[in-house]
Structures are given as C-alpha cells and as structure tokens.
Amino acid sequence: MNKKKVLLISYSQTGQLNDVLSSLSSPLLNNTNIEVTHHIIKPKKNYPFPWNFFDFMDCFPESVYLEPCEIENIEDNNDYDLIILAYQVWFLSPSIPITSFLKSSWAKQKFKNKPVITLIGCRNMWIMAQEKIKKMLLELDAKLIDNVVLIDKGNSLETFITTPRWMLTGKKNSIFGLSSAGIDENEIIKSQRFGKALVDALLNNKEKENKSLLYGLKAVEVNIKLIKSEQIGIKSFMIWGNLIRKIGKQGSFARKPVLIIYLLFLLSMIITVVPINMIIQSILRKINKKLAIKQKEFYELPSGSGNERMKEYQ
Ligand SMILES: Cc1cc2nc3c(=O)[nH]c(=O)nc-3n(C[C@H](O)[C@H](O)[C@H](O)COP(=O)(O)O)c2cc1C
C-alpha cells in the first residue's frame, strides 16, 4: 500500500494553535502508513507578540479586507491526499498570514481538487472568518470536508477581558477570579480523537469520497447567540476598515486618531447597543426557533456538532 500523504499548514503567534495541531495530528504521525509534512507560514515581516496596542488595532482593516502580507516561499513538490489548514481568527476574519498563504501561487497548485480540513483555534467568534475561508477554498477549487473548532475556555464576558489582555501583555494567568486565557489544555489533548478518526479514514481511502471524516466527534458547536453579533460586527469592520484604508497604509501615523475614535465607538456600542441587541435577538430566536436551528446547522457544516462517534475515538 502506498503511504498516504498528509499536509499540515499552520501559523501561530503564541504556539497555541501549533499545540492543538500537534495533538490532533499525533495519531497520524505515529502511523507508519501515513507520511505527514508540516509547513509553518512565515510572514517576511513578523507580527510581534505580545502586541502593542496600535499594531493590534492597525491590522484590522487588512484582516477584514483579506489583504495579504509577504510570506516566505514554501519549497515542496509533493502531491498530498489530505490537507489540514490550521488558522486563528483576527477581527472576525482569517489571520493575515493565513489569508496570504491561501492567496499564494503555491496554495493554488497544492489545494486544487484536494480534500481540506480546517482547524480553528480562537477566542469564540469564528463564523464569519470561516465563511471567508470557504470562499477562498472555493477559489482554489479545494473541497472543504471538515471543520474543527476549539475556543477559549472562559465565557464571553471573561474572554472579553482575558483574551485581549493575553494578546497585549502576553499574560495568560487568571485575574479577578476569571478563567485563565486560551483554550483548555484538556480540550487540546482530547483533540487527538480527530487524528484517530483520520487514520481509520485514510487507511480506508475515505478521503477520496469528499465527505466529512470527523462527523459525530463534536468537531464544532455554533453558539447561536453570537451569530447576529458576528454579522453586525463584520459589517461595522468593513465600513470602518474601508475608511481607515483610505486614510493611509498599514503602519502610517495618519491612521492612529481614526483607530482611537473607532475603538471608542466600538466600546460604546459594546456597552450600549450590544446588550439591547442581544435581548432583542433572544426574543426573535424564541419566536422563530426553526430559523435559529437552521442557521446553527448551516454554520456547523460540514462536520456538525453530533457526538455519536465519541466513544469509538476517545
Ligand atoms: C489581532 C487579533 C484579533 C483577534 N480577533 C479575534 C476574533 O475576531 N475572534 C476570536 O474569536 N478571536 C480573535 N483573536 C484571538 C485569536 O483568534 C487567537 O485565539 C489568539 O491570537 C491565539 O492564537 P495563536 O497564538 O495560535 O496565533 C484575535 C487575536 C488577535 C491577535
């Protein structure tokens, strides 16, 4: 039997997403019939971590408008049976290094007609980013067969404080009794179940069927309360991002005052409009339950939130 070739693509600032990918892919690496290659995306100009405040805010227009940065070339002529693309979310969009990779000529060659699994590690808002990834994969003629999502362990209120604190100071520890920042260690370890299911699928040529290989493993869970917030959030990012891009290039001084105004606007919205909107949305969801369920199911495709195979791959 020819060895199955699996390509892993990732970028991670803190190393968190690489840890998730290592855990998920460990069953593949331990199987002698499977060959795994991992390419890490390297931007030519590094995004420093922890972020300084202005650099953090300044990358939002380019993130939402999917503007690539320069990345190091990848030298690799292999043909792959399966691709796992691990990415994080920046401003409800794929991170700039991942967008840049998907827009590269190398990705154009390698992704054509290939089954692709996306793996997301983020705070908790990934739905709009995944919609953008779906479009980019379609443009590459790639086939999205699964999506696995791991989110930070705290609730929305906790991570509203702990995730930005982690990004801006590098500190993940718990403060004021809040959960520490980032994805739960146990969830990272448990993501091996996906790798185990992939080994079985690859050894039975299932990746050729262009169907989900990770269904029934709780790959993804859409929080219906966040759908509308993401839809409104991305619209606001597009409007303000467009304005800021007209004012100057990324890094230019002229952008700074507008970024501060936008941040103040965003915070005032979060304190006033967002809670009112959440109440209205929860009433609307109760009135139209079917629509809410339909939306949840749509955004959970192709893997779904079912758990029927959990015992098999624990
Ligand atoms: C600039 C920036 C913007 C972010 N925006 C979001 C976001 O919109 N939604 C979200 O769930 N997480 C967001 N995050 C958190 C990241 O998705 C991710 O969890 C964090 O950066 C750690 O990833 P890494 O260390 O593996 O790169 C953002 C992080 C950064 C640095």
The ligand as a Tripos MOL2 file, in Angstrom:
@<TRIPOS>MOLECULE
LIG
   31    33     1     0     0
SMALL
NO_CHARGES

@<TRIPOS>ATOM
      1 C1         -5.2950   40.8920   16.0720 C.3       1 LIG1
      2 C2         -6.1300   39.8210   16.7110 C.ar      1 LIG1
      3 C3         -7.5050   39.7970   16.5090 C.ar      1 LIG1
      4 C4         -8.2810   38.7560   17.0390 C.ar      1 LIG1
      5 N1         -9.6130   38.7030   16.7450 N.ar      1 LIG1
      6 C5        -10.3390   37.6200   17.1510 C.ar      1 LIG1
      7 C6        -11.7020   37.4760   16.7360 C.ar      1 LIG1
      8 O1        -12.2620   38.2870   15.9900 O.2       1 LIG1
      9 N2        -12.3850   36.3940   17.1760 N.ar      1 LIG1
     10 C7        -11.8210   35.4620   18.0060 C.ar      1 LIG1
     11 O2        -12.5050   34.5110   18.3790 O.2       1 LIG1
     12 N3        -10.5220   35.5570   18.3730 N.ar      1 LIG1
     13 C8         -9.7670   36.6000   17.9670 C.ar      1 LIG1
     14 N4         -8.4390   36.7020   18.3190 N.ar      1 LIG1
     15 C9         -7.7930   35.5980   19.0980 C.3       1 LIG1
     16 C10        -7.0920   34.6340   18.1150 C.3       1 LIG1
     17 O3         -8.0180   34.0330   17.2530 O.3       1 LIG1
     18 C11        -6.2800   33.5360   18.8170 C.3       1 LIG1
     19 O4         -7.0590   32.8630   19.7450 O.3       1 LIG1
     20 C12        -5.0470   34.0730   19.5110 C.3       1 LIG1
     21 O5         -4.4420   35.0530   18.7010 O.3       1 LIG1
     22 C13        -4.0290   32.9720   19.7950 C.3       1 LIG1
     23 O6         -3.6360   32.3560   18.5870 O.3       1 LIG1
     24 P1         -2.1600   31.8860   18.2170 P.3       1 LIG1
     25 O7         -1.2740   32.1960   19.3680 O.co2     1 LIG1
     26 O8         -2.2480   30.4010   17.9890 O.co2     1 LIG1
     27 O9         -1.7520   32.6260   16.9940 O.co2     1 LIG1
     28 C14        -7.6600   37.7430   17.8370 C.ar      1 LIG1
     29 C15        -6.2750   37.8050   18.0610 C.ar      1 LIG1
     30 C16        -5.5240   38.8170   17.5100 C.ar      1 LIG1
     31 C17        -4.0360   38.8260   17.7390 C.3       1 LIG1
@<TRIPOS>BOND
     1     1     2 1
     2     2     3 ar
     3     2    30 ar
     4     3     4 ar
     5     4     5 ar
     6     4    28 ar
     7     5     6 ar
     8     6     7 ar
     9     6    13 1
    10     7     8 2
    11     7     9 ar
    12     9    10 ar
    13    10    11 2
    14    10    12 ar
    15    12    13 ar
    16    13    14 ar
    17    14    15 1
    18    14    28 ar
    19    15    16 1
    20    16    17 1
    21    16    18 1
    22    18    19 1
    23    18    20 1
    24    20    21 1
    25    20    22 1
    26    22    23 1
    27    23    24 1
    28    24    25 2
    29    24    26 1
    30    24    27 1
    31    28    29 ar
    32    29    30 ar
    33    30    31 1
@<TRIPOS>SUBSTRUCTURE
     1 LIG1         1 GROUP 0 **** ****
